[in-house]
Amino acid sequence: MVTFDIIIREKEGLDANSAADISREAERYVSSVMIGHEDISLNARSLMGMLALKAGKGDTLHVVIEGPDEKLAAEGIRRLLDEELA
């Protein structure tokens, strides 16, 4: 299992474009990719789930990745989150 946190620094927060990019990236891997905010943790493959997090600037996202390609998935998801939100 790989876990990490990221603080959203982008002024729009987790918007529809970022959520769609995250969902597409998560679909590339076999591993489970869960992203949480506050008391909610959702499957990153779900675009509606990502939008339901309602994460804004200054919020922290907690990422949990588990499965056979978890290290590769963590690299890809972390890189994307850094590009989109940090």
N, C-alpha and C positions, 0 to 999 in steps of 0.2 A: 504494500500500500504506500502511495506517495501522497503527502498532504502539503499544502502551502496556502498562504494568505496573500491577497493583493489589495491594496488600498486604491480606490477609484479616484483618480486625479482629473479626469476629463470632465469638463463642466457640464456636458449633457448627461453624464452618468451612463448607466447601462441602457442605451437606447435600442430601437428596433434594428438598426444596422449592425451594431455590435453584437446583439443577441443572435442575429442570423449568422454572423460570422462564427461565433462561438459554437452554435449548434452544428454548423457544417464541419467545423474542425473536429468536434467530438465524434461525429459520425465516421470519421476516418479510422477510428481505432476500435479494437475488440473490447478493450477495457471499459469498465464502468467509469463515467466521469460525472461526479456530483458536484454541484456548486451551491453553496449556501450563503445566506445573508440573514442576520438576526436568528430567528428560530425556524427558518424555512430552509430546507435542503432539497434541491430538485435535480432531475436528470438533465444534464447539459445538452442532450440531444433534442430536447423539447424547446422549440422557439417560444411557445406560449409560457412554458415554465420559466424560462429566462426572463421574460417580460414581467411575469408575476412577482419576481423578486423585488421589483421596484427599488433597485439600488441606485443611489445618486452619488454625486461628488462627495468625497470624504468617507463614504461607507467602505467597509471591509468585506470582501468576498472570501469565503473559505472553500478551497478546492480539495476534493478527495478523489483519487484515481486508483482503481484496483483492477488488476487483471494481468493477462500474459504480456501485454505490451505497455504496461503502465509507465515505464521510464520514458519510452518514446512519446507516449501520449502526454506525459507531464511536460516534456520539452516543448511540444507543439502548442499545448494549451497555454503554458506560461508565456511563451513567445508572443502568441496572439493577444493575450490579456495585457501584456506589457505594451504592445503596439496600439491596441484599441483603447485602453482605459487608464494606463499609468502615465 
